[in-house]
Amino acid sequence: MINVIGLGYIGLPTALMMSTHGVEVVGTDYNMELVTTLNTGQTTFKEEGLDDLFQEALKSGIKFTTDYQVTDTYIVSVPTPYDKFSKKVDPCYIVAAVKDVIKVAPKKATVVIESTVSPGTIEKSIRPVIEKEGRQDLNLVHAPERIIPGNMIYELLHNNRTIGADDKVIGENVKQLYASFCQGEIVVTDIKTAEMTKVVENTFRAVNIAFANELAKICRHDNMDVYEIIKICNMHPRVNILQPGPGVGGHCISVDPWFLVGDYPSLAKVIDESMKTNDGMPDFVLNRIFEIMKEKEMTDITRVGLYGLTYKENVDDMRESPSLQLLESQERHLASGLKVYDPFIKRDVVKNQYHSLDIFLNEVDFVVIMVKHNEIKENMDKLKSKVVLDCHNICELPEVYHI
């Protein structure tokens, strides 16, 4: 039996996938409300294919509880926030989960950490916990998750995986566990290498996004079309510039690179500047709103609306969302009034939030496309009478503004 600890965006799909591939699984989470929801037959977030997978897993016998189980394998998939001042990873949730595992784990049990951490975290923060409790018999393994909201089910099945372990035999055993469903290549290495590879993957993407965002700022300064420039440059066989955007959200690209900055502040200079560039994009968009309002002689901020609250298209995940960052920035400047709408966010999470596209559009004259949900792509004709700031270059209406 496998006990999956943490039933959020990563833990739940992982538990369901294992359950539907012949593995006996019990999912554990400290959140009683979440566990109750799952036990009533409902998922706790929206993701394509998740509901169908959930129903299959229920038929396979998966169970959900707040109790830790007595078993030989634990998969810890809890959040890893970072200290915004020091930029270092905060392993408190992993440490808490491992302490609870220690209380029930039999001798020689394997504890797999799926949560993303900075290189050396398991050695510095997790291993001392099990040593202090005299549980050196436990096997520590790192198997960093590699999936993205909006495409989780496919990526769980097809993405390559990395298993980091002290003992090659233990690593191979965990590899076989993941091979029960993973069709990608699974590499076994040491723990610190596994920690580093996951952070480096997300850092590579963050740096490349930052280059596109910085290019957008340069082109805006001299009134050049950044999209046309990127299009032409990408015709070169060895050039692949990404598209700029209003900021970077989610719990991977917007967070993980900071781990390297926090641990190697005198070395990670390019990474540091790249993260600052990405983090500055919501403020850049806010300034663009101001510039456009001034050009259009608009004075009523309450007639301006942000389309999109999630961090990416067609998901309900708002973690580190650029829209939320923009609203926070506006509030820090002692201003408010922007209206907000997102088809995937059903509950009220911010002021002036709407739950109908038509009502939202009726209340605003200026629409800022922060997220490229399919809904707005399919309803572009409804923006014909609006001032539009398109942060993703998806609107082909005339006289559209860009970042």
C-alpha positions in Angstrom: 0.0 0.0 0.0 1.1 3.5 -0.8 0.2 6.4 1.5 0.2 9.7 -0.4 0.6 12.7 1.9 -0.9 15.9 0.7 -3.9 15.9 -1.7 -3.5 19.1 -3.6 -2.7 19.9 -7.2 0.1 17.3 -7.3 -0.7 14.7 -4.6 -4.3 14.0 -5.7 -3.6 13.3 -9.4 -0.6 11.2 -8.4 -2.7 9.2 -5.9 -5.5 8.7 -8.5 -3.1 7.6 -11.2 -1.4 5.0 -9.0 -4.8 3.7 -7.9 -6.0 3.2 -11.4 -2.9 1.3 -12.3 -3.1 -1.5 -9.8 -1.5 0.1 -6.7 -3.4 0.1 -3.4 -3.5 3.8 -2.3 -4.6 5.8 0.7 -4.5 9.5 0.4 -3.9 11.6 3.6 -4.4 15.3 4.1 -4.7 17.3 7.3 -7.6 19.4 5.8 -10.7 17.7 7.0 -13.0 19.7 4.6 -10.9 18.5 1.6 -11.0 14.9 2.7 -14.7 15.1 3.3 -15.3 16.5 -0.1 -13.3 13.7 -1.7 -15.1 11.1 0.3 -18.4 12.4 -1.0 -17.3 11.7 -4.5 -16.2 15.2 -5.6 -12.9 16.5 -6.7 -11.5 19.7 -5.1 -10.2 21.5 -8.2 -10.9 21.5 -11.9 -8.6 19.8 -14.3 -9.3 18.2 -17.7 -9.7 14.4 -17.2 -9.5 14.6 -13.4 -13.1 13.8 -12.7 -13.0 10.7 -14.9 -9.7 9.5 -13.3 -11.3 10.2 -9.9 -14.3 8.0 -10.6 -12.0 5.2 -11.9 -9.9 5.4 -8.7 -13.0 5.2 -6.5 -13.8 1.9 -8.3 -10.3 0.7 -7.7 -10.7 1.2 -4.0 -8.7 4.4 -3.2 -9.4 5.8 0.3 -9.0 9.3 1.7 -8.4 10.1 5.4 -6.7 12.6 7.7 -4.8 9.7 9.3 -1.3 8.5 8.4 -1.1 4.9 7.5 1.2 2.0 8.6 2.8 1.0 5.3 6.2 0.5 3.6 6.0 3.5 1.2 5.0 7.1 1.7 4.8 9.8 -1.0 5.0 13.3 0.4 3.5 15.9 -1.9 3.0 19.1 0.2 3.6 22.8 -0.7 7.1 24.3 -0.5 6.8 28.0 0.0 9.8 30.3 0.0 10.8 33.2 2.2 10.3 36.3 0.1 13.0 38.2 1.9 15.8 35.5 1.9 14.5 33.7 -1.2 15.2 30.4 0.5 12.9 27.5 0.4 10.7 26.9 3.5 10.5 23.2 4.1 8.2 23.5 7.1 5.4 21.5 5.5 7.7 18.7 4.4 9.3 18.5 7.9 5.8 18.4 9.6 4.7 15.6 7.2 7.9 13.6 7.8 7.5 13.9 11.5 4.0 12.5 11.3 5.2 9.7 9.0 7.9 8.8 11.6 5.3 8.2 14.2 3.7 5.3 12.3 6.2 4.1 9.7 7.6 0.6 10.2 11.3 -0.2 10.0 12.9 0.2 6.5 9.9 2.1 5.1 10.6 4.4 2.2 9.7 8.1 2.3 9.5 9.7 -1.2 9.6 13.5 -1.3 7.8 14.7 -4.4 7.7 18.4 -3.3 10.1 20.6 -5.2 13.0 21.8 -3.0 16.3 23.5 -3.5 19.5 21.4 -3.8 20.6 20.1 -0.4 17.2 20.6 1.3 16.7 16.9 2.1 20.2 16.6 3.5 20.0 19.8 5.6 16.4 19.8 6.7 14.8 16.4 6.3 17.5 13.9 7.2 18.3 15.6 10.6 14.6 15.1 11.5 14.7 11.3 11.0 18.1 11.1 12.7 16.9 13.1 15.7 14.1 10.6 16.1 16.5 7.7 15.7 14.9 6.5 12.5 18.0 6.1 10.3 16.4 2.9 9.1 14.0 4.9 6.9 14.9 5.3 3.2 14.7 8.8 1.8 14.0 9.3 -1.9 13.3 12.4 -4.0 11.0 12.1 -7.0 10.2 15.7 -8.0 6.9 16.2 -9.7 6.9 17.3 -13.4 3.4 18.2 -14.3 1.5 21.4 -15.1 -2.1 22.4 -14.4 -4.2 22.2 -17.5 -2.3 19.1 -18.8 -1.7 17.1 -15.6 -3.2 13.7 -16.6 -1.3 13.5 -19.9 2.0 14.7 -18.4 1.7 12.2 -15.5 1.5 9.4 -18.0 4.1 10.7 -20.5 6.6 13.0 -18.9 10.1 11.6 -18.0 10.8 11.3 -14.3 13.8 11.5 -12.0 14.3 9.4 -8.9 17.0 10.5 -6.4 18.1 7.9 -3.8 21.0 7.1 -1.5 20.7 3.4 -2.3 20.5 2.3 -5.9 18.4 -0.6 -5.0 15.8 1.5 -3.2 15.9 3.9 -6.2 15.1 1.1 -8.6 12.3 -0.1 -6.4 10.7 3.4 -6.4 11.3 3.5 -10.2 9.2 0.4 -10.6 6.4 2.0 -8.5 6.3 5.0 -10.9 6.6 2.7 -13.9 3.2 1.3 -13.0 1.8 4.3 -14.8 4.6 6.5 -16.2 5.3 5.8 -19.9 8.2 8.2 -20.0 11.9 7.5 -19.2 12.7 7.2 -15.5 16.2 8.1 -14.5 17.7 7.0 -11.1 20.4 9.3 -9.7 21.4 10.7 -6.3 19.2 12.9 -4.2 21.0 16.2 -4.6 21.1 15.8 -8.4 17.4 15.1 -8.5 16.8 18.2 -6.4 18.9 20.3 -8.7 17.5 19.1 -12.0 13.9 20.0 -11.1 14.9 23.5 -10.0 17.1 24.0 -13.1 14.3 23.0 -15.4 12.0 25.7 -14.1 14.8 28.2 -13.9 15.6 27.6 -17.6 12.1 28.5 -18.5 11.9 31.5 -16.2 15.1 33.0 -17.7 13.8 32.5 -21.3 10.4 34.1 -20.3 12.3 37.0 -18.8 14.2 37.6 -22.0 10.9 37.8 -23.9 9.5 40.2 -21.3 12.5 42.4 -21.3 12.4 42.5 -25.1 8.8 43.6 -24.9 9.8 46.5 -22.6 12.6 47.6 -25.0 10.3 47.5 -28.0 7.6 49.4 -26.1 10.2 52.1 -25.2 10.9 52.7 -28.9 7.5 51.9 -30.3 8.5 48.7 -32.1 6.3 45.6 -32.6 7.8 42.9 -30.3 5.6 40.2 -31.8 6.7 40.9 -35.3 10.3 41.0 -34.2 10.0 37.6 -32.3 8.2 36.1 -35.3 11.0 37.0 -37.7 13.8 36.1 -35.3 12.2 32.7 -34.7 12.5 31.9 -38.5 16.2 31.4 -37.7 16.8 27.7 -37.2 18.7 28.2 -33.9 16.4 30.8 -32.3 13.3 30.1 -30.3 12.2 33.2 -28.4 9.1 32.8 -26.2 6.2 35.2 -26.1 6.0 38.0 -23.5 3.2 38.2 -21.0 1.7 40.1 -18.0 3.8 38.1 -15.5 4.6 34.6 -14.4 2.4 32.6 -12.0 1.9 29.1 -10.7 4.0 27.4 -8.0 6.9 26.4 -10.2 8.4 29.0 -12.6 7.5 31.9 -10.4 9.0 30.3 -7.2 11.6 27.6 -7.8 14.3 29.8 -9.4 14.3 31.9 -6.2 15.7 28.8 -4.4 18.9 29.1 -6.4 19.1 32.9 -5.8 18.6 32.3 -2.0 21.2 29.6 -1.8 23.7 31.1 -4.2 23.2 34.9 -4.0 26.7 35.8 -5.3 26.5 33.3 -8.2 22.9 33.4 -9.5 23.1 36.9 -11.0 21.3 36.2 -14.3 18.6 34.2 -12.5 18.1 37.0 -10.0 17.7 39.7 -12.7 15.4 37.4 -14.7 13.1 36.8 -11.7 13.0 40.5 -11.0 12.0 41.1 -14.7 9.2 38.6 -14.5 8.0 39.8 -11.1 7.9 43.4 -12.5 5.5 42.6 -15.4 2.3 43.2 -13.4 3.5 46.7 -12.5 4.4 47.2 -16.2 0.9 46.3 -17.2 -0.6 48.6 -14.5 1.5 51.4 -16.0 0.3 50.5 -19.5 -3.3 50.8 -18.2 -2.4 54.3 -16.9 -0.8 55.3 -20.2 -3.7 54.1 -22.3 -6.3 55.8 -20.0 -4.4 59.0 -20.4 -4.2 58.7 -24.2 -8.0 58.0 -24.3 -8.8 60.7 -21.8 -10.4 58.2 -19.5 -10.6 59.1 -15.8 -12.9 56.5 -14.3 -10.8 53.5 -13.2 -14.1 51.6 -12.3 -14.8 51.3 -16.0 -11.6 49.3 -16.5 -11.8 45.5 -16.1 -9.2 42.7 -15.9 -10.2 39.5 -17.8 -8.7 36.6 -15.9 -7.6 35.7 -12.4 -5.9 32.4 -12.8 -2.1 32.2 -13.5 -2.7 30.4 -16.9 -5.4 29.6 -19.3 -8.2 27.2 -18.8 -7.5 26.2 -15.2 -8.8 27.3 -11.8 -5.3 27.7 -10.3 -4.6 31.2 -9.0 -1.3 30.6 -7.2 1.1 33.5 -7.8 -1.4 34.9 -10.4 -0.2 38.0 -12.3 -3.7 39.5 -11.9 -3.6 39.1 -8.2 -0.1 40.6 -8.1 -1.4 43.6 -10.2 -4.3 44.1 -7.9 -2.0 44.0 -4.9 0.3 46.5 -6.5 -2.7 48.8 -7.1 -3.7 48.5 -3.5 -0.2 49.4 -2.3 -0.5 52.6 -4.3 -3.7 53.3 -2.3 -5.9 52.9 -5.4 -8.7 50.5 -6.2 -11.7 50.1 -8.5 -10.6 47.7 -11.2 -13.3 45.2 -12.0 -12.4 41.5 -12.4 -13.8 38.5 -14.1 -12.7 34.9 -14.6 -15.0 32.0 -15.8 -13.0 29.5 -13.8 -13.3 31.3 -10.4 -16.8 30.7 -9.1 -16.3 32.1 -5.6 -15.6 35.8 -4.7 -11.8 36.1 -4.0 -11.3 39.9 -4.8 -13.2 43.1 -4.7 -15.4 44.0 -7.7 -15.4 40.4 -9.0 -18.0 39.4 -11.6 -19.3 35.9 -12.5 -20.8 36.6 -15.9 -18.9 37.7 -19.0 -21.7 39.7 -20.4 -22.4 41.6 -17.2 -18.7 42.2 -16.7 -18.4 43.6 -20.2 -21.5 45.8 -19.8 -19.8 47.4 -16.7 -16.5 48.3 -18.4 -15.2 50.3 -21.3 -11.6 49.1 -21.1 -10.7 45.4 -21.0 -7.3 44.1 -20.1 -6.8 40.5 -21.3 -4.6 39.0 -18.5 -5.4 35.3 -19.3 -6.0 33.7 -22.7 -8.9 31.4 -21.7 -10.7 29.8 -24.6 -13.8 31.7 -23.5 -12.4 35.1 -24.5 -10.9 33.8 -27.7 -14.4 32.6 -28.7 -16.1 35.9 -27.7 -13.7 38.5 -29.3 -16.6 40.1 -31.2 -18.0 41.3 -27.8 -14.9 43.5 -27.4 -15.5 45.5 -30.6 -16.7 48.6 -28.8 -14.1 48.4 -26.0 -10.6 49.7 -25.5 -8.5 46.5 -25.3 -5.1 45.9 -23.8 -4.1 42.5 -25.0 -1.3 41.0 -22.9 -1.1 37.8 -25.0 -1.4 39.0 -28.6 -4.6 36.9 -29.2 -7.0 39.7 -30.2 -7.1 40.6 -33.9 -9.6 43.5 -33.6 -8.3 46.9 -34.9 -6.6 49.4 -32.7 -5.8 46.9 -29.9 -3.1 47.9 -27.5 -0.3 45.5 -26.4 2.2 45.4 -23.5 
